[in-house]
Amino acid sequence: MKTGLFILFFLNTWYSLFSQNTDSYQIDFYHLTVKKGGIAANSITSITQDTLGQMWFSTKNGVIRYNGKKMFLYKHIPDSINSVADNFTNKILVTKNGTLFVISQKGVNRYNFTTDYFEPFDSKNNLLKGSVNDISEDRQHNVWFLNYSENTIVRYIPKQHTFKAFKVPYKKIGRLLINKKNRIWITTAENFFLQFNSDKKTFDKIKLIPDKEYRSLPKIKSFADNFTQDSEGYLWFGTHFGYLLRFNPETEKIERFYFRKNLYPRNHFYVMFLKEDTEKNLWFGTWFDGLYKLSKNRQQITHFMPEKNKPNSLSNSISTCAYQDKGGYMWFGTEFAGINILKKNKKFFTIAYKPKQTVSLPALPYLCSATDSSGKVWTGTDVGGLWWFYRNRPDKVHKFSFGKEKAERIFSLLTDSKQNLWIGTENGLFKYNLKNKKLIHYKHKKENYNSISGKYIISLCEDKKGNIWAGSIYKGLSKLNTKTGKIYRFEYDKDNPAGLCNNYISALYCDKLGNIWIGTLDGLNKFNPENGVFSVFKYNCNNPAGLSSNKINCFCRKDDNLWIGTEGGGLNKYNFTDKKFSRFLKKDGLISDNVKGINYDNNGNLWISTTHNISKFNPKTKQFTIYGKSDGLYNQMYITDYGLQELEFFEKFSNKDKDGYLYFGGIGGIYIFHPDSLPQNSYKPPVIIENFFINGKKTSINKDSTLILKPSRNNLKISLSVLNFIQSDKNKYAYFLENYDTAWIYSGNKYQINYYNLPPGTYFFHYKGANNDGIWSKTNKPVKIIIRERFYNTIWFYIAIFAFSLILLTSFILYKQYVKKQLKKKKELLRYTSSNLSKDFINEKNSEMLQFLETKKPYSDPDLSLQKLALSLNTKPNYLSQIINTKHNCNFRDFINKYRIETAKELLLNTNLKIEAVAYDSGFNTLSTFNAVFKKETGTTPSKFRNNSEK
């Protein structure tokens, strides 16, 4: 093969770091970390998905299986053949036929899906011993291994179960790739890579860059460690010098694509992986320089790094591996920080303070919003004044000037029927004419009842005559006649029970009949301006059909109902026809009883903001759909005098523009979305039976999905898993036991199902699941369950019972004394009747066990069990239990804990480790268990023990 025809093609278009961060600002990640197994288990070396749909992660501390609900950690167990060969695992491969291999620093294992064990996988000649650093499958379904320790490439033919090793004539081999044309490629730690011809058993050497240039580069230990193939057949190599190399296998041409020109502060970059997604974007991760995306047209680079005060950004600057799952989501492994899943279906667009943007909204609470006919979105802030922007240009924000007047706290906004913007502030009320740009200020003046009531105007509405109503803080209500300019005040009078019920006017609404609905801190008023009559509605604990709270936050009218948001009383509905209230609380599906804002969409649904969530409510079905943090409703913002603040929606902040977009906001940002175009996860996830228990015993289901059970084995416990990993807490389950249930049972997120005392018969267990957006999977093949008939009453049955009763009675009389004598003996021997251990055997095994505990220290493993220890000692668990009881007068757990406590004492006396670290290093699962056992054994706590020793 030719050694290379090189064309160096430099992409001179360089995107600044600022532009890259701007592009990536609205891109978020889900974070997934391993809670058990130590920090090394969060160092991910590879990610894949099995044929069932479960996710698998190889890590530096074992292998992880993830079903969306729980992570199962598989670690190396000393002297056990049913575990991974080493905890430092390099990669997992799932072959086309579903076989799962894991390679590690000490060989290869194959996973047994039936037993849930990892079994050793090796040839008779030990061709896969040592460090196997890569694995791949060719088009003939042969599996190839790259053995770094032996400097060989090994072919395994599954049909023949044969192995063959080929010696690589070059050292420091790195990664293995088999392209679509079945050509085998190998990287090295030198300035070349290899093409392997298995028929000719030859290795062709291809240089990456010219020798002269290579000699001028910084001297480092390796060159192109990682590579991939894209959809067009090109090979992509990651270098250490801030650029990628694209190689055409047909022409041998090489092009360069720069992602970094400045190598400061390091003189090289390690590219940890390259991966093309289904949209043909090329992703690559680096060591300490984050994650990059090269667009499908190969003309734009986007850079992702962890960002301060942006919790949904990349969790670590070391990005180690990538995988695209069957649902189309990209998974990225990191060093020490678990996994990042790219949010491809972001539901809510966030407008907030952007520190790296030249002009942005201030880092302050956002109190209100309104839109005008030109499409401007107006937003009022607390202490930051009034701002506006266009929805399709949120990066271009403008601050409104009040001229010589002062207004920095904007509490309420209203666009009226005459194209005026009304602005409620801490300095009275302003009217801004959107056409002629004229601003009029209505000030509060003491003792002047023709001025606006109160300086702080927090609520506004327009009645059918064009009058503007303004509510203040503790100063009552004002009516402004826009034709005459006259202002009328309405205030609370304790001597007038039929008047305004409170001077804090928190919300206002003007209905079609001209009535003014007034929400306060102490009840609800309906005011008829024609006759001057106030109707008062207040909470009464004895009236379940009345108002549920006296603190009113907001109003929204839809059809013939007035919807009322309250503080502590949930959502209230007032029907204008029957003049009755009804309520919807947390127990009815509302996420919180503190309703901040309400609006409606064009399909008749209500959209409700609570303290931290947004809910969609269908008034016909009375069903709530909850959107929260995992949907993108989350942002952190540092606010002066507040500190670091998280999202909290504010009262009355709900707005709908002419195009149907909805706006909700508060602390942390403004969230914009269109109800008709919320992106959905369209992936129909598989649903598996994770566990099937019969009478408490785990049972496997055969390939025909049929179980034939005895009449007594009629208690079923079934655990399902929906293999949708995005917002898996929102996965839903449904099941139906045909011939027993009358209809499908929709159990929400409850995945465990129980059936007790099923009568004899034939049943079919159907099950399905839905993803986070309610997209249901196809119904799986049902499990056929046959419970055999019991031996029901017959004449022969009764004769047999009668005869048996006579025999039993006679036996009872004759042998009553005998049974009593034997009872004590049987109880004493019951536990060990099957062992009959000799004293010599007990002493011999006890010595062997004590020596094993002293040398191997298996008690440091928190998962050590009687079965594991017995397996290591090549004996039976019940034998070992008898030995421990006989020789040490205690059970297995107390016996092992004594060793752990002795280890803990030594660590407490001789190290400065924290108590929690001592607990885990001693072999305890939890700190609470450690404290309890330590005090039981020593009579004192670990901290007192350490303090006393220091004295």
N, C-alpha and C positions, 0 to 999 in steps of 0.2 A: 504493500500500500504506500502511496505517496506520503511523504512526511509533512506535507501541508502547503497549500497555496493560501497565503494570508492577505486578506484585505482588511485593514484597520479602519473602521468606520466610526467616527466620533460624533456622537449626538451633542452638538454644542448648545442646544437649548437647555438652559439651566434654570430650574425653578427654585426660587429662594425658599429658605426655611419658613419665612413668614407665610408665603403663599401656600406652602404645603400644609402648614398648621391650619390655615383658614379653610382649605378644602376638607380637612379631616375633622373640623370642629363639630359638625353635625353627625359624625359617625360614632356610634357607641358600640360597646362590647358588653356581653354578659360575662360575668366572672364565675368560674367554677374551680373551687379548691378542695383539696383532700383534707378533711378534718382530722382523720386518724392516720397514723403511719409515719408521722414526723415530717419535717420540712422537706426532706429528700424526696418524699413521695409527691411533692409538688414540683419536682424537677422532671418535666415530661420530655421523653426522648422520641416517642412516636405516638401516633393516634391512628386508629382504624375502626371499622365497623364490621361486625360479623353478619352472617347471612340471615340471622334472626332479626337484626336491627340494633343489637346492643353495641354500645361503644366500649372500646378497649384502649387503654393507655399503658405504654411501657414507661417506667420511671427509673430513677436511680435508687429506688427503695421498693422494688417489687412491681407487680403487674396489677392493673385495676380494671375491673369490669363495672360498667355503669349502666343501669337500666332506667334512668330518669328519676328514680326515687332514692336509690341507695347506691353507694360505692362498695364494691367487694374487693378487698386488698389480698392479693396472693403473694406470699413472701417465701423465701427460702427457709426450709426447716432442716436443721442439721440431722444427718443420718436418716432422712426420709426420702424415698424415691418418688413420693407423690407431691412434690413441690418444685418450684422453679429452681434451676441449678444455681442461680446467683441473684441477689437482689438488684444489682446494677444491670438492668436490662436495656438492650440497645434498640430493638425494633420488634414489632409484631406484624405478621403477615397472615391474612386470611385468603386462602386460595379459592379458585373458582368453585371447587366442590365443597367449600365450607370448612376445610381443615385450618386450624389456627396454630401457627408456630410462633414461638417467642425465642429470640436469640439473646444471649447475654455474654458476659465476660468469661463464663465457664461452660459454654456449650449451648445446646438447643433443646427445647422442650416442646411437646405437643399437648394441646388441651383436650381433655376428654369431656365432652358436653354432658354425658350421662352421669359420670361420677363427680363432676366438678373438680377434677384433679388435673394437675400438670404432670405428664409422664415424660421420662427421659426419652430423647429421640437421638439415635446415633447409629452409625454403621458398625459392623462387626470389627472393622479395622480402626475404629476411633478416628475417622476422618474429620469429625466435627468437634474434636476436643479443643479446649482453650477458648480464646476470644474470637467469636464469630461476629463480625461487625456489620454485615448486610445480608439481605435475603431478597429474592425476587422470583417470579414465576414466568415461564415462557409460554408461547402460544400452544405448545404441545402439553401444557400443564405439568411440565417438569419444574422442579424447584431447585434453584441455584443458591448456594451459600458462599459467601466470601469469608474465608478463614484467615484472619490477620495473624494469628499465632503461627500457623503453619505456612503462611504465604501461598495459599492454594485457593482455587475456585472449585467447588464440589457440586456435582450434578446428582440430584436424586430423582429417579423415575418411579412415581408412586405405583403404577400398574405392575411393575416388576419388583418393586421394593429393592432396587439396586442403587449403589452409590459408585461414583467415579470421581477421583480427584485429579486436577490438572495443576501442575506447578507453575506459578507465575514467575517469570524470570526477573522481575523487578521487585524491589522491596517497598515497604511503606504503602501498601495498597489501601485504598480508602473506601469508596462507595461503588455499588453495583447498579447497573441499569440495563434493562432489556427493552429495546424500543419496539414499535409496532411491526417492524419488519423482522423481528426476532434476532436482531443483531445485539451482541453483548458488549457492554462498555464498562470500563473500570477506571476510576480516578486513582491518582497516586499523589504523594506529597512532594512531587517534583514538577518541573515545567513540562509535563506531558500527561496524556491519558492514553488508555489502551483500548483497542478493539480485539475481542477474542473470537477466533474462528474455531468452534468446537470440533468441526469435521477435520480440519487440518491441524488442529492443536497448536495454532500459532497465535502470537500476540503482536499486533501491529501498533507501533508507537506513533502518536500524533502530538506534535508540539503545540503548546497553547499560545506562546508569544515568542518572537525572535530572541535568540540567545543573547544578542548584544543588549537588547533592552532589558531582558530578564536580569542580566548581571548588574545593571544599574539600579535595580529596585532594592528596597530595604531587605536585609537578610532576615528571613523568618523560617520557621521550621517546616511549613507546609504551604501549598499553593491553592489548587482548586479542590476542596474537600467534597463539595456537594454539587449535584447537577440534576437536571430533569429534562424531559422531552415535552414540547408543546404540541398543540393540535396540528400544526403544519409539519411536524417531523423534525424541527430544529432541536438540537441539544443546547441547553443553557447551563453555563458554568458560573459559579460564584467565585470571585477572586478576593484577595485581601487588600486590594488597592483602590476600592471605591468604584469599580465598574463590573458589569457582567459581560460574559463572552457568549455570543450566539454562534453555534457551529452548524453548518449545513453538511450532513453526512454524505450527500451526493456530490457536492462540488468541493468540499473541504474548505470552504470559505469561512472566515471568522470575523465577526463584527463586535464592536465594543459599545456598551450602553452604560454611561456614567450615571451613578446615583449620588456619588460624593466626589468632589474634586479636592476638598480640603481634608487632608488626613490628620490634621491636628485635633485632639491632643495625642492621638496614637499615630503610629506610622503604618497601620494596616487595619482592615476590618475583616472579621470572620463572618462569612455568609453561612448560616447554619442550615438553611434549606431553601429550595425553590419549588414552587407548586403553581400550576396553572389551573384556574377554576373553569367552570362550565361556560362562563361568559368570555373566556379567553384572556382574562387579566392574569398577569404573572405576579405572584406574591413571593417575596423572599424575606427571610428574617435574619437578623444579625446579632452578634454578641456585643451588647452594650449600645447598639445604635438603633434599636427598635425594629419596626416592621415597615416594609415598603410594598407598594403596589404599582406595577408597571401596566399601564392601560393596554387594552387589546390592540390599539393602533400603534403601540410602542412609542408614543410621542409624549406621554405625560406620566410623571412619577408623583405619587402621593406618599407622604412620610407619616408614620404613626409613632408617637412616643407617649410615655406616661405624662400626664399633665396635672399640675397642681390645681387643686380645687375642682377637678373634673373627674369624679369617681368612676364614670363609665368609660374613661379612656383606657388605653392599653395598660395592663397591670404591671408590666415589667419591660425594661429595655432590652432584655435578653430573650429573643424569640427563637425557639429551638426546632419547631416542627409544625406541619400544617396538614389538614385533611378536610375534604368537603364531603359532608354526609349525604345520605339519600334524600334528605329534605332540601338540599341545596345550601345549607349553612356551612360557613367556613369556621373551622376550629384551629386555634393556634396555641401550641404549647409554649411554656416559658420555663425559665430557670427559677425555682423557688416560689413562683407565684401562680402555679396551677395552669388553668386553661382559660383562654379568651375566645368567646364565640361572637362572631360579627353579627350585629343586628341588621339584617337585610330588609326587614319590614318595619321600619320605624313608624309608629302611628302618629306621633305628635311632633310638630315642629316647634322648637323652643326659641324664643326671643329673650335675651338677657344681656347682662353686662359682659362684654368681651374685652378682656384687658389688652389683647394684641391688635384690636381694631382701632383705627384712628379716631373714629367717632362712633360711640355706641350709647345705648341706654345706660344710665348711671347704676352703680351697685347699691340699689336702694329697694325698699318694698314698692311694688306696683299696686296701686289702690283701685283703679277703675279704667274703663276703656269704652270707646265709642267709635263708630265709623261714619263718615259722611258720604254724600252721593258721588263724590269724585274718587272714592276708594281709599282715602286717607284713613289710617288707623291712628286714633288719638289715645294716648296713654298718660294717665296721671300718676305721679310718684309722690312718695312721702319725703319732703324736703328737697326734692330734685326738680320740681317744676313739671311742666307739661311738654310732652314730646309727641311727634308724629312721624309716620313712615308709611310706605305702600307695602301691602302684603307680599307682593312679588319682588320687592327690593328691601328686605329687612336689614340689609347691611348699610342702607342709606337712611340714617335717622336724623331728625331735625328737632331742635328745641324751640318751643314757642316763646315769643317775647311778650311780656305784659307791659312793655314800655316802662313808664315811670312807676307804675303800680307794682306792689310786691305780692307775689303769690307763688309759694314754693311747695305748699302741701295741697295737692289736688285730690279731693275726696270723692267727687262725683262728676260725671259728664253726661250730657244729653244733647242729641241733635234733634231739633224740633221740625215741624212740618214746613217751616219757612226758611230752611237752610241756615239756621243759626246754631251755633255751638254754645251751649250753656255749661259753665264751668263753676263747680262748687269748690271753694278753697277755704283756707284758714283766714282769709281776708274778705269774706263775703262772697257775692255771686257776680260772675262776669257773663256778658253776652258778646259772642264774637260772630259777626256776620261773615259767613264763608264766601260771599260774593264780593262785597266792597271792602272787606278786611277791617271793618270798623269795630272797635272794642268799647263796650260800655260797662262801667263798674257800678254795682249796686252794693253800697256799704251798709253795715249795721251802725246805727247811731242811737246812743242811749236816749231814752225818753222821747224818741221820735218814732211814733207808731206808723208813719208812712215810709219807714226804712225796713230793710230786710231783718228778719228776726234772728239774731245771733251772727257771730263772725264765722263760725264753723258750719259750712253747708255740706252735709254729707249725703243727702238724697234729693232726687229731682224727678219730676214727671210733668207731662203736658196733658191737659184735659181736652175734651172734644171741641171746646171753644177757643183753643189756642192759648189759654192761660197757663202760666208756669207755676208749679207748686214746688216749694223748697223746704226741706227739713233740716233742722239744725241740731247741734249737740246741746241739750238741756235748755234750749230757748224756744222750743215749739216749732210751729208750722207757719209758713208765709205763702200768700197767694199774690202773684204778680199779674195784673191785668195788662197784657202786652199792647192793648189798644189805647188805654188811658194812661198807663204808666203808674197807676195807683197800686199800693201794696197793702194787703190786709194781713193781720196777724191772728193766730189762734194759739192759745197757751193753756196749759193745764191749770185747772181751778179745783182745789180740793173740796170746795163746797158745791161743786157741780158734778155729780156722779154720771150725768149724761153727756159730759163734755169730753174733751181730749184727755186720754187716760195717762199720758206721760209726756214730758217735754223733750225727751231724747227720741228724735224721729229717725229711726234706722233705715226705713224703706218706704217707698211710695209707689202707688199704682193708680192710674185713672182708668176706670172701666168705660164701656160703651154707653152706659146710661148717664155718665157724668159723675158717678160717685167716686170719691177719693178714698182709697184704701191706705191706711196709715199704720205702718209697723213701728212699734216702740220697744223699749226695754221692759215694759210692764203691760203688755197686752196689745190687742189689735183693735183699731177703730175703722168703721165705715162712715164717711161723712157725706151727707147730701147737701151740696152747696145751695140747692134751690130753697130748702126749708131750714137749713142751718142745724139739722139734727145729727148728732153723733151716736152711732150704735157701737157698743163696747162688747168685745169678745175676750174672755179670759180663760185661762186654764183652770179646770175643776177636776180634781182627782176622782171624783165620783161620776164624772160624765165622760165615758169612753168615746162618745160621738162628738165631743167638743174639741176645742183647740188643745194641742198637746204641750205647748210651751208658751210662756208670755214674752219670750225674747224672739223678736222677728228679725230675720236677716235679709230676706229677699222675697220678691214676687215674680210670678210669670203666669200669664193667662194663655190657655190653649183650649179652643172650642168653648164649651160651656162651663169650664172649671177654672178657678183661680188656684194656682199652686203656690204654696207658702213654705219657704224654707225657714226653719227655726234653729235655735241653739239648744241642743239637748232634747228636742222633741221630734227630730226627724223631719219628714216631709208631710205636709198637710194639704188636703184638697178640699176646697170649698165649692160646692155645686150651686150655681146661680139659680137653678130651677127648683130644687127641693130645699135650698138654703141650709144644707147640712155639711158638717165637716167629717172627713175620714182621714186616717193617718197611716203612714208607712214608716216603720221603725227598723232598727237593726235586726230584730228578730224576723222581719219580713224580707230580708235580703239586702237592705241598705247597709253599706259598709260602715257608716258612722251616723249617729243621730244629730251631728252638727252639720247642717246643710248651709253652705256658704253662698252658692249661686245656682240659678236655674235658667235654662233656655230650652228651646225646642227646635227640632229639625223639620224638614219638609215631609217626613214620613210619619209624623205624629208622635215621635219618641221625645221624651224629655231627657236632657243632659244636665246632670247635677254635679256640682263640685262640693266635696266635703273637705275636711282639713287637709288630707294628703292624697285624695283620690278623685277620679271622675267616674261617674256611673251613667250608663244608659238605662232608662226606664221605659218599658213598654206599658202604657196605661191599660191596654186591652188584656195582655197576658199577665200583667203585674210582675214581670220578670226583670231583675236587675242584672246588667252586665258590668262588671267592675274592671276598671283600668287603674293600674298603679305603677309602682316603681319599675317593675320589669317591663312595662309597656313604654317606658321612656318618660314617665312622670316623675322625674327626679333631677334635681340640680342643686349644686352647692354654690353659695355666693358669700364672700366675705363683705360684710356691711359695717362701716364705721359705727361705733357705739353699740352695735348688735353682736359683732363677732361672726364666726363662721355659721351661716344659716342654711338650713335645708328647706325644700319646698313646703310652703304652707299657703293654701288658697285663702283669699280674703273675701269678706262679705260683699255681696252685690257685684263682684267682678265677673260678669258674664255678658258677652256681647255677640251679636250675630250680624254679619255684613250682608250686602245685597246678593252675594254669590252663594250664600248658605254656609260660609265658614264660621266656626264658633271660636270664641276667645275666652279663656279662663286664666286668671293670674293671681299673683300675690307675692310672697317672699320667694325668691329663687327664679323668677322668670314669668313669661307669658307663653301659654301653650295654645297653639293654633292647629286646627284640623278641620277637615270636611267630613261630616258623618257618613256621606255616601261613598267616600273613597278611602276609608281607613284601610290600609293594606292588611291583607290576611295571610296567614300561614296556610297555604293550600295543600301542604303535604298530608296525605292520609297515612298516619303512622301505623305500623304493625302492632298488634296486641298479642302478648304471649302469656301463657300460664306460668308464672314464676314458681309457684309451689302448689302442690295438690296433696292435701292431707286427708287420710281416711282414718277416723277414730284416733286422731292425733299423730298418726305415723305417716311420714312423707312417702308418697307413692309416685312412681314414674308412669307415664302414659305411653302405651305402645304405638307403633306407627299407624295402626288402624284407628287410633283415638277411641279405643273401646276398653271399658273396665267391667269385669264381671265380679260381683261382690257377693259374699255371704249375707244372709239376712241381718246378722248382727253388725256388719260393717256398713252402717247406714248414716254415719255422721261425717259430713264433708266440710272441709275448710279450704277455700280456693283463694289464691292471691294472684291478681292480674298485674301486668305492667304495660302501660302505653309507652311505646318507644319513641316518644316525641320529647326532645331534650330542651326545647326552647320554652321557657316559662312552664316547666313541667308541673309546677304546683297547680296549674290551671287545667291539666289533663282531666278528662272525665271518663267515667266507666258506665257500662250498661250490660245487663245480663238477663238471661231468660232460661229457666229450666223447664223445657217442654214436658208436658204431662204432669206438671206440678204447679208452676206459676201460671197465672191467667194472662199476663201481659209482660212486656219488657219492663225491667226495673232499672230506672236511671238513678244511679247512686251518687252522682256528683263526683267528688274526688276520692270517694271511699272505694278502695281497691280490694278489700278483703271481704269475702262472701262466705256465709255459713248456712248450711242446711243440717238440721238435726232430725234424727229419727224418721228418715225417709221410709215410707212403706214400700213393700216389694213391688217391683214393676220395672219398666224400661223408660229411661229418661234420656233427653238430649240436652246437653249444656251448651247454650249459645252465648257468645260474648263479643263485645266490640268496645271501641274506645274513641275518644275525640281529642284532638289536639288543643292547644291553648286558645285557638279562635273558634272552637266548636265544630271543626270539620271532622266528621265521623269516618272511621275506617270501614273497610268492608267487613262483613260478618265472617268470622273464621269458621272453618270446618268444625261442627259441634263435636263435643265429646259424648260418646254413647256410654251410658251407665246402666248396667243391668244388675238389679238387686234381686236375688233369687227368692222364690216363694218360701215361706216358713212351712213347717210340718203342722198343718192346722188340725183341728179336732176331728178324729174319727173314732169308731168303736174300738178299733185295735189300739189306738192311742190311749184311750181311757183304760182299757184292760191292762196295757203295759204300765200305766201310771199306778193302777191299783196293785198290781203284782210287785212293782218296785217299792211301793209304800210299805207293803207287808214285810218285804225283805229288809228294807231300811229300818223299820221299827224293831224287828227282831235283832238285827245287827246292833242297833243302838243299845238295847237292853243288855245283850250278851257281852258287848265289848266296851261298855261305858267306862269301867274302871281302867281297862287297858289303855284307852285313849287318853285318859287323864295322866297316866304315868308317862306316856310317850310325848305328851304335849310339850313339856318343858325341854325334853331332850331335842325334839324337832326344832323348837325355837332357837336353841343354842347352836344347832348345826345347820339351820336353814340358810344362813348366809354363805356358807362355804361347802355345801354338800357335794358340789361338783369338782372340788379341788383336791382334797385329801393330800395336802402338802406335808412333806416330811420336814423335820427340824433341820436336817442337813441342807435340804433345798432352800428352806427359808433363810438360814444363815448365809448360804452361798450367794443367793440373790440379793440379800440385804447388803452384803459387802460390795457386790458388783454395783448396786445402785448408789451406795455412798461414794464409791470411787468415781462413778460417772458424774454425780452431782458436783464433786469437788473439782474435777478436771474440766468438764464441758460447760458447767454452769447453765444448764438449760432453764433454770428457774428465772433467768433474766428475760425470757420470752413471756410476755403477758398472756399469750394464748396457749401456754403449756397446759395440757390436760393429762388426765390419768392414761388415756388412750395413747397420746403421743409419747409419754415417758415409757409406757409398756412396750410400744413399738421399738423405741430406741434400745431397750434392754432385751428385746427378743423374747418377751414373755406375754402372758395374757393379763388384761387389765384387772380381772377379779383376783388373780394370783398376787399381783402387785399390791392391790388394796389390802389383802389379808396380811401380807408381809409388813406393810406400814402399820397396820393396826396392832399386829402381834409384837413387833420389835420396838415401835415408837409410841404406841398407845394413843394414837390420834388418827384423824382422817387425812386423806391426801392433801386437801387444800391447806389445812393447818400445818401439815408437815412441810410443804413447799414454802409457805409464808414465813416459817421460821428462818429458812435460808435467806429469803428476801429481806427480812428485818435485819439480819446480821450484816448483809451487804449495805443496807441503808445506814446502819450505825457507823460502819467504816467510812462511808461517803460523808456523813454528817460531821464526823470527827476530823477527817483528813482533807476535805475539799471545801471550797466556797460555793458549791452549787446551790441554787435555789431549792427550796423544799420540793417544789413541783418537779424539778429536774431529777432530784434524788429519787422521788417516787417512781418516775418512769424508768430511770436507769436501774432501779432495783427490780423491775418486772411487774409493777402494778399498772393497771389500766387507767385508774382515776386517782386523783389526789384524795378524795373523800375516803375511798377504800383504804388507801395507804395510811391515812391518819387513824382510822378506826383500828386497823390491825396492829399498828405500831403501839397505840395506847394499850391495847389488849395484851400485847406481849411484854411491854416494858413498864406499863403503869404510868406513862407520861407521854406528852406530845413530842413530835420531832423537834419543834423549835425550842421547847424547854430542855430537851435532852442535849441539844447543841449548846445552848446558853450555859447550862450547868457544867458541861465539859470545859467550856472556855474559862470558867471561873477557877 
